[in-house]
Amino acid sequence: MIDHRDEILFTAAIVLMLFLILLMTKRVIKKFSVLRSINPNRRRTIINLSYLFHYTGAAIAIVVIWGVNLEQFTVFISSILAILGIAFFAQWSILSNLTASIILFFSHPVRIGDRIRVLDKDFNWTGQVKDITGFYLFMITDRGESIVLPTSLVIQKGIQIMGDVTERQYEEENKSK
């Protein structure tokens, strides 16, 4: 009979470590989001992405512990990565939007409820940020238009964070000068 006691013990240790790391990650992200007044929906998106990263690492560790033939495992992983690479190349904007969403979460000063102006030569959008998801920033312009911007565009374009002055008030102030 084959004895797998060591593998089971190491797997249990990996699962326990994964559980502790997930708890710590969730606490750190929650604390960060509370300090920066970040919407709970955005926090949930970032937590889910971090969970995906941690689960992938744990799965790789368990595969190594159980001694899966490394050549077969490498062929399997490279096949999966090739398929994902083709899929992401075809939909590169999905990956860039997710990355931009993470950057917006941790380091960009734009928050839900802020009044912003998108600095673009073709469009003059000024309004209030209503929501920021994993892929899009939703805003309502001063004219009442609903604008949806990909998060990658928010990173690429200049964004001016404004006070509580509406566009009409801004134009009236500039006309009087």
C-alpha positions as protocol buffer text, in pm:
chain_id: "A"
residue {
  index: 1
  type: MET
  ca { x: 0 y: 0 z: 0 }
}
residue {
  index: 2
  type: ILE
  ca { x: 131 y: 345 z: -93 }
}
residue {
  index: 3
  type: ASP
  ca { x: 174 y: 582 z: 201 }
}
residue {
  index: 4
  type: HIS
  ca { x: 85 y: 942 z: 121 }
}
residue {
  index: 5
  type: ARG
  ca { x: 107 y: 1073 z: 477 }
}
residue {
  index: 6
  type: ASP
  ca { x: 370 y: 1339 z: 397 }
}
residue {
  index: 7
  type: GLU
  ca { x: 184 y: 1466 z: 92 }
}
residue {
  index: 8
  type: ILE
  ca { x: -140 y: 1491 z: 289 }
}
residue {
  index: 9
  type: LEU
  ca { x: 37 y: 1672 z: 573 }
}
residue {
  index: 10
  type: PHE
  ca { x: 204 y: 1921 z: 336 }
}
residue {
  index: 11
  type: THR
  ca { x: -122 y: 1974 z: 147 }
}
residue {
  index: 12
  type: ALA
  ca { x: -302 y: 2046 z: 474 }
}
residue {
  index: 13
  type: ALA
  ca { x: -26 y: 2293 z: 565 }
}
residue {
  index: 14
  type: ILE
  ca { x: -63 y: 2466 z: 226 }
}
residue {
  index: 15
  type: VAL
  ca { x: -441 y: 2488 z: 269 }
}
residue {
  index: 16
  type: LEU
  ca { x: -399 y: 2630 z: 622 }
}
residue {
  index: 17
  type: MET
  ca { x: -141 y: 2883 z: 501 }
}
residue {
  index: 18
  type: LEU
  ca { x: -369 y: 2976 z: 211 }
}
residue {
  index: 19
  type: PHE
  ca { x: -657 y: 3035 z: 453 }
}
residue {
  index: 20
  type: LEU
  ca { x: -439 y: 3260 z: 675 }
}
residue {
  index: 21
  type: ILE
  ca { x: -300 y: 3451 z: 376 }
}
residue {
  index: 22
  type: LEU
  ca { x: -651 y: 3507 z: 240 }
}
residue {
  index: 23
  type: LEU
  ca { x: -766 y: 3641 z: 577 }
}
residue {
  index: 24
  type: MET
  ca { x: -466 y: 3875 z: 600 }
}
residue {
  index: 25
  type: THR
  ca { x: -511 y: 3992 z: 242 }
}
residue {
  index: 26
  type: LYS
  ca { x: -878 y: 4064 z: 298 }
}
residue {
  index: 27
  type: ARG
  ca { x: -803 y: 4262 z: 615 }
}
residue {
  index: 28
  type: VAL
  ca { x: -526 y: 4465 z: 452 }
}
residue {
  index: 29
  type: ILE
  ca { x: -738 y: 4551 z: 147 }
}
residue {
  index: 30
  type: LYS
  ca { x: -1038 y: 4633 z: 367 }
}
residue {
  index: 31
  type: LYS
  ca { x: -827 y: 4857 z: 594 }
}
residue {
  index: 32
  type: PHE
  ca { x: -674 y: 5031 z: 293 }
}
residue {
  index: 33
  type: SER
  ca { x: -1012 y: 5086 z: 131 }
}
residue {
  index: 34
  type: VAL
  ca { x: -1163 y: 5226 z: 452 }
}
residue {
  index: 35
  type: LEU
  ca { x: -869 y: 5465 z: 498 }
}
residue {
  index: 36
  type: ARG
  ca { x: -903 y: 5586 z: 139 }
}
residue {
  index: 37
  type: SER
  ca { x: -1288 y: 5589 z: 142 }
}
residue {
  index: 38
  type: ILE
  ca { x: -1317 y: 5339 z: -142 }
}
residue {
  index: 39
  type: ASN
  ca { x: -1653 y: 5189 z: -240 }
}
residue {
  index: 40
  type: PRO
  ca { x: -1719 y: 4834 z: -110 }
}
residue {
  index: 41
  type: ASN
  ca { x: -1797 y: 4710 z: -464 }
}
residue {
  index: 42
  type: ARG
  ca { x: -1450 y: 4811 z: -582 }
}
residue {
  index: 43
  type: ARG
  ca { x: -1299 y: 4650 z: -272 }
}
residue {
  index: 44
  type: ARG
  ca { x: -1477 y: 4323 z: -355 }
}
residue {
  index: 45
  type: THR
  ca { x: -1336 y: 4326 z: -709 }
}
residue {
  index: 46
  type: ILE
  ca { x: -978 y: 4369 z: -584 }
}
residue {
  index: 47
  type: ILE
  ca { x: -1024 y: 4101 z: -317 }
}
residue {
  index: 48
  type: ASN
  ca { x: -1152 y: 3855 z: -579 }
}
residue {
  index: 49
  type: LEU
  ca { x: -854 y: 3925 z: -807 }
}
residue {
  index: 50
  type: SER
  ca { x: -612 y: 3873 z: -517 }
}
residue {
  index: 51
  type: TYR
  ca { x: -790 y: 3548 z: -425 }
}
residue {
  index: 52
  type: LEU
  ca { x: -741 y: 3425 z: -782 }
}
residue {
  index: 53
  type: PHE
  ca { x: -367 y: 3497 z: -754 }
}
residue {
  index: 54
  type: HIS
  ca { x: -339 y: 3316 z: -417 }
}
residue {
  index: 55
  type: TYR
  ca { x: -543 y: 3013 z: -529 }
}
residue {
  index: 56
  type: THR
  ca { x: -323 y: 2977 z: -837 }
}
residue {
  index: 57
  type: GLY
  ca { x: -9 y: 2982 z: -623 }
}
residue {
  index: 58
  type: ALA
  ca { x: -153 y: 2724 z: -383 }
}
residue {
  index: 59
  type: ALA
  ca { x: -258 y: 2497 z: -671 }
}
residue {
  index: 60
  type: ILE
  ca { x: 94 y: 2507 z: -814 }
}
residue {
  index: 61
  type: ALA
  ca { x: 241 y: 2428 z: -470 }
}
residue {
  index: 62
  type: ILE
  ca { x: 5 y: 2131 z: -426 }
}
residue {
  index: 63
  type: VAL
  ca { x: 92 y: 1998 z: -772 }
}
residue {
  index: 64
  type: VAL
  ca { x: 461 y: 2012 z: -679 }
}
residue {
  index: 65
  type: ILE
  ca { x: 398 y: 1843 z: -342 }
}
residue {
  index: 66
  type: TRP
  ca { x: 212 y: 1553 z: -500 }
}
residue {
  index: 67
  type: GLY
  ca { x: 497 y: 1501 z: -745 }
}
residue {
  index: 68
  type: VAL
  ca { x: 313 y: 1537 z: -1071 }
}
residue {
  index: 69
  type: ASN
  ca { x: 550 y: 1459 z: -1357 }
}
residue {
  index: 70
  type: LEU
  ca { x: 709 y: 1796 z: -1427 }
}
residue {
  index: 71
  type: GLU
  ca { x: 736 y: 1742 z: -1803 }
}
residue {
  index: 72
  type: GLN
  ca { x: 367 y: 1659 z: -1839 }
}
residue {
  index: 73
  type: PHE
  ca { x: 272 y: 1945 z: -1607 }
}
residue {
  index: 74
  type: THR
  ca { x: 487 y: 2187 z: -1809 }
}
residue {
  index: 75
  type: VAL
  ca { x: 322 y: 2078 z: -2135 }
}
residue {
  index: 76
  type: PHE
  ca { x: -21 y: 2117 z: -1976 }
}
residue {
  index: 77
  type: ILE
  ca { x: 56 y: 2465 z: -1836 }
}
residue {
  index: 78
  type: SER
  ca { x: 217 y: 2585 z: -2159 }
}
residue {
  index: 79
  type: SER
  ca { x: -89 y: 2468 z: -2355 }
}
residue {
  index: 80
  type: ILE
  ca { x: -321 y: 2653 z: -2118 }
}
residue {
  index: 81
  type: LEU
  ca { x: -102 y: 2965 z: -2132 }
}
residue {
  index: 82
  type: ALA
  ca { x: -95 y: 2953 z: -2513 }
}
residue {
  index: 83
  type: ILE
  ca { x: -475 y: 2941 z: -2525 }
}
residue {
  index: 84
  type: LEU
  ca { x: -501 y: 3222 z: -2269 }
}
residue {
  index: 85
  type: GLY
  ca { x: -240 y: 3423 z: -2458 }
}
residue {
  index: 86
  type: ILE
  ca { x: -438 y: 3400 z: -2779 }
}
residue {
  index: 87
  type: ALA
  ca { x: -759 y: 3486 z: -2594 }
}
residue {
  index: 88
  type: PHE
  ca { x: -600 y: 3785 z: -2419 }
}
residue {
  index: 89
  type: PHE
  ca { x: -437 y: 3903 z: -2739 }
}
residue {
  index: 90
  type: ALA
  ca { x: -776 y: 3895 z: -2905 }
}
residue {
  index: 91
  type: GLN
  ca { x: -925 y: 4074 z: -2604 }
}
residue {
  index: 92
  type: TRP
  ca { x: -623 y: 4271 z: -2477 }
}
residue {
  index: 93
  type: SER
  ca { x: -852 y: 4546 z: -2356 }
}
residue {
  index: 94
  type: ILE
  ca { x: -999 y: 4314 z: -2094 }
}
residue {
  index: 95
  type: LEU
  ca { x: -659 y: 4257 z: -1937 }
}
residue {
  index: 96
  type: SER
  ca { x: -564 y: 4624 z: -1961 }
}
residue {
  index: 97
  type: ASN
  ca { x: -895 y: 4729 z: -1805 }
}
residue {
  index: 98
  type: LEU
  ca { x: -848 y: 4489 z: -1512 }
}
residue {
  index: 99
  type: THR
  ca { x: -494 y: 4615 z: -1459 }
}
residue {
  index: 100
  type: ALA
  ca { x: -611 y: 4976 z: -1480 }
}
residue {
  index: 101
  type: SER
  ca { x: -885 y: 4901 z: -1228 }
}
residue {
  index: 102
  type: ILE
  ca { x: -627 y: 4773 z: -980 }
}
residue {
  index: 103
  type: ILE
  ca { x: -413 y: 5084 z: -1037 }
}
residue {
  index: 104
  type: LEU
  ca { x: -718 y: 5307 z: -988 }
}
residue {
  index: 105
  type: PHE
  ca { x: -799 y: 5124 z: -665 }
}
residue {
  index: 106
  type: PHE
  ca { x: -457 y: 5162 z: -505 }
}
residue {
  index: 107
  type: SER
  ca { x: -305 y: 5483 z: -636 }
}
residue {
  index: 108
  type: HIS
  ca { x: -538 y: 5704 z: -840 }
}
residue {
  index: 109
  type: PRO
  ca { x: -703 y: 5995 z: -656 }
}
residue {
  index: 110
  type: VAL
  ca { x: -1040 y: 5962 z: -836 }
}
residue {
  index: 111
  type: ARG
  ca { x: -1314 y: 5838 z: -602 }
}
residue {
  index: 112
  type: ILE
  ca { x: -1685 y: 5770 z: -642 }
}
residue {
  index: 113
  type: GLY
  ca { x: -1875 y: 6095 z: -597 }
}
residue {
  index: 114
  type: ASP
  ca { x: -1587 y: 6316 z: -720 }
}
residue {
  index: 115
  type: ARG
  ca { x: -1651 y: 6579 z: -984 }
}
residue {
  index: 116
  type: ILE
  ca { x: -1405 y: 6530 z: -1268 }
}
residue {
  index: 117
  type: ARG
  ca { x: -1324 y: 6669 z: -1609 }
}
residue {
  index: 118
  type: VAL
  ca { x: -1182 y: 6437 z: -1874 }
}
residue {
  index: 119
  type: LEU
  ca { x: -907 y: 6630 z: -2051 }
}
residue {
  index: 120
  type: ASP
  ca { x: -941 y: 6524 z: -2412 }
}
residue {
  index: 121
  type: LYS
  ca { x: -909 y: 6726 z: -2733 }
}
residue {
  index: 122
  type: ASP
  ca { x: -1215 y: 6560 z: -2890 }
}
residue {
  index: 123
  type: PHE
  ca { x: -1453 y: 6557 z: -2593 }
}
residue {
  index: 124
  type: ASN
  ca { x: -1526 y: 6790 z: -2304 }
}
residue {
  index: 125
  type: TRP
  ca { x: -1684 y: 6576 z: -2036 }
}
residue {
  index: 126
  type: THR
  ca { x: -1738 y: 6720 z: -1692 }
}
residue {
  index: 127
  type: GLY
  ca { x: -1948 y: 6545 z: -1433 }
}
residue {
  index: 128
  type: GLN
  ca { x: -1971 y: 6327 z: -1127 }
}
residue {
  index: 129
  type: VAL
  ca { x: -1825 y: 5977 z: -1092 }
}
residue {
  index: 130
  type: LYS
  ca { x: -2112 y: 5739 z: -1010 }
}
residue {
  index: 131
  type: ASP
  ca { x: -1929 y: 5404 z: -999 }
}
residue {
  index: 132
  type: ILE
  ca { x: -1595 y: 5241 z: -1078 }
}
residue {
  index: 133
  type: THR
  ca { x: -1606 y: 4870 z: -1159 }
}
residue {
  index: 134
  type: GLY
  ca { x: -1347 y: 4619 z: -1274 }
}
residue {
  index: 135
  type: PHE
  ca { x: -1380 y: 4741 z: -1632 }
}
residue {
  index: 136
  type: TYR
  ca { x: -1557 y: 5078 z: -1644 }
}
residue {
  index: 137
  type: LEU
  ca { x: -1592 y: 5420 z: -1482 }
}
residue {
  index: 138
  type: PHE
  ca { x: -1950 y: 5548 z: -1490 }
}
residue {
  index: 139
  type: MET
  ca { x: -2014 y: 5921 z: -1477 }
}
residue {
  index: 140
  type: ILE
  ca { x: -2307 y: 6159 z: -1519 }
}
residue {
  index: 141
  type: THR
  ca { x: -2216 y: 6482 z: -1698 }
}
residue {
  index: 142
  type: ASP
  ca { x: -2345 y: 6822 z: -1593 }
}
residue {
  index: 143
  type: ARG
  ca { x: -2575 y: 6805 z: -1896 }
}
residue {
  index: 144
  type: GLY
  ca { x: -2732 y: 6483 z: -1762 }
}
residue {
  index: 145
  type: GLU
  ca { x: -2557 y: 6248 z: -2007 }
}
residue {
  index: 146
  type: SER
  ca { x: -2449 y: 5907 z: -1884 }
}
residue {
  index: 147
  type: ILE
  ca { x: -2089 y: 5837 z: -1988 }
}
residue {
  index: 148
  type: VAL
  ca { x: -1913 y: 5501 z: -1952 }
}
residue {
  index: 149
  type: LEU
  ca { x: -1533 y: 5509 z: -1981 }
}
residue {
  index: 150
  type: PRO
  ca { x: -1307 y: 5203 z: -1983 }
}
residue {
  index: 151
  type: THR
  ca { x: -1073 y: 5213 z: -1683 }
}
residue {
  index: 152
  type: SER
  ca { x: -771 y: 5191 z: -1914 }
}
residue {
  index: 153
  type: LEU
  ca { x: -886 y: 5517 z: -2078 }
}
residue {
  index: 154
  type: VAL
  ca { x: -909 y: 5684 z: -1736 }
}
residue {
  index: 155
  type: ILE
  ca { x: -543 y: 5595 z: -1678 }
}
residue {
  index: 156
  type: GLN
  ca { x: -439 y: 5718 z: -2026 }
}
residue {
  index: 157
  type: LYS
  ca { x: -633 y: 6046 z: -2033 }
}
residue {
  index: 158
  type: GLY
  ca { x: -578 y: 6339 z: -1805 }
}
residue {
  index: 159
  type: ILE
  ca { x: -840 y: 6366 z: -1534 }
}
residue {
  index: 160
  type: GLN
  ca { x: -896 y: 6692 z: -1349 }
}
residue {
  index: 161
  type: ILE
  ca { x: -1058 y: 6649 z: -1009 }
}
residue {
  index: 162
  type: MET
  ca { x: -1283 y: 6948 z: -953 }
}
residue {
  index: 163
  type: GLY
  ca { x: -1471 y: 7104 z: -664 }
}
residue {
  index: 164
  type: ASP
  ca { x: -1847 y: 7129 z: -640 }
}
residue {
  index: 165
  type: VAL
  ca { x: -1882 y: 7385 z: -921 }
}
residue {
  index: 166
  type: THR
  ca { x: -2101 y: 7273 z: -1211 }
}
residue {
  index: 167
  type: GLU
  ca { x: -1999 y: 7332 z: -1572 }
}
residue {
  index: 168
  type: ARG
  ca { x: -2264 y: 7601 z: -1617 }
}
residue {
  index: 169
  type: GLN
  ca { x: -2138 y: 7789 z: -1311 }
}
residue {
  index: 170
  type: TYR
  ca { x: -1783 y: 7754 z: -1442 }
}
residue {
  index: 171
  type: GLU
  ca { x: -1881 y: 7897 z: -1783 }
}
residue {
  index: 172
  type: GLU
  ca { x: -2072 y: 8184 z: -1618 }
}
residue {
  index: 173
  type: GLU
  ca { x: -1771 y: 8271 z: -1402 }
}
residue {
  index: 174
  type: ASN
  ca { x: -1542 y: 8269 z: -1707 }
}
residue {
  index: 175
  type: LYS
  ca { x: -1783 y: 8489 z: -1911 }
}
residue {
  index: 176
  type: SER
  ca { x: -1792 y: 8751 z: -1638 }
}
residue {
  index: 177
  type: LYS
  ca { x: -1410 y: 8779 z: -1633 }
}
